[in-house]
Amino acid sequence: MERIIIQGGRRLEGRVSVSGSKNATLPLMAAALLADSPSVITNVPELRDIQTMADVLRSLGAAVSFSANTLTIDPAGFANTEAPYDIVRKMRASIYVMGPMLGRLHRAKVSLPGGCAIGPRPIDLHLKGFEALGARIQLEHGYVIANAESLRGADFNLLGASGSSVGATCNVLMAAVMAEGESVIHGAACEPDVVELIHFLSRMGASIEGAGTSTLRIAGGKALHGVEHRVIADRIEAGTFMTAAAITRSCIVIENAPLHHMEATTAKLAEIGVAIEPADGGVAVRGDTGNFRPTSITTGVYPGFATDMQAQFMALLATVPGTSIIRETIYVDRFMHAAELNRMGANIRVLSGVATVEGVERLSGAPVMASDLRASAALVIAGLAAEGTTIVNRIYHIDRGYEHIERKLRAVGAAIARVSDAEPEPQLPE
Ligand code: UD1
């Protein structure tokens, strides 16, 4: 088991560069299966989730190579219609292969993804879309099995009780581009990751209108070819570095931040009192303005405030004098980090999907446990600001979504190191 150890209380300074987006890359990897020739995807972050998706594609017969942030996916051998439990259980986004399997092979047997630390995560909307396109769905022995002799275009709505679904929109879209005739998807998600998939599919030869809106119109049945594509920068990683600058009351320059995808995040930071200014080759994030105010945040679908930034803002607001309110509308149980932050001296109460955060003078370092990917990021940034030593356990979560996080934070002056149980703890600078 590996842990991250942080000696907190240091000011950060310097430059940090944002990697390619994990969540944008995953659907592109699945979409590469739809082509009749190889695709090359660049600016891909070196992360565990990307490796897991590469394994899923290999298990289906595709050839995948990944080095120097470049993925090459050759779908020539794509013929297997079963994605096994052993691989799928490692990552929910494995379900993305279902659309391409149905679209090209007319059958898909995929292990049902289970729940996770942020609560139940159903796939009913994915299945609703596949059924609308003509697939028959059965659930058997923990697997979802979909069959369709042929897929035909249809007009349907994918809106769920908590709004649109990124996963369902991407998955069903990949089947719809293979279906004969026109499809209209209402209630589609508008996240940059969905727009990125639409750009990728369009360059492969698909015909899709409405990118970035809730209605997508697809003229299906076109043969698709492989393409070369550079992935967009990771808005959540960029936002995490911004909260790191803010919580340590420091100024850092962030390179490659996709600010046009981050308006809800930057608007909240400005409201709190963080200055965000253009800087040579990037954006300067100044947490040293000396005038922070509490705020209220409600998570929502894009362009609303991303649920994937909620935990990091909770850590930041825990250090801002006054009362802040955080409402989680996407995953109401996504508050596991609150209790861990309280172990570090925060004062946070959670009731029915609402967290009340009373800002405290200072956080104090403690051993804490990461429950999910973004929770681990929140604990790391809390550790940067806390007095003394913080040990973040179960750090494997962070490797699913943050490329070289401790190396990047060390480069801007953080005292942070990774250790495995077998090694002695490192001597970090005070
Ligand atoms: C993606 C992101 C995840 C982010 C989430 C919300 C990836 C790999 N993951 O997850 O980091 O937190 O978007 O921005 O890109 N829902 C249903 N039925 C379904 C599907 C979803 O009810 O069939 C609900 C979910 O429980 C949730 C909401 O819809 O309440 C949004 O989920 P969705 O957008 O699908 O999230 P993911 O694509 O799984």
Residues whose N, C-alpha, C, O or C-beta is under 5 A from the ligand:
A	BS01	UD1	N23 A93 P120 R121 P122 I123 D124 L125 H126 G160 S162 G163 S164 S165 V166 G167 A168 T307 D308 I330 Y331
